[in-house]
Amino acid sequence: MGRRVSAPLTATMAAEIKRLARSTDLAQHEIAAKLHINQGRVSEVLNGKRFPEIRVA
């Protein structure tokens, strides 16, 4: 079996991750599942390691 690869993380996805984290009680792994990405990418966005310049209104 081949390795599963997440879609590339975009600024739009980063904004959606931040919005979901702020406006819902979803855990990081739930946000990742909803967006079909790796939980590690969610963590990187929320900890400011990726797309720190993206703000959520």
Buried (B, 14 or more C-beta within 10 A) or exposed (E): EEEEEBEEBEEEBBBBBBEBBEEEEBEBEBBBEBBEBBBEBBBBBBEEEBBEEBEEE
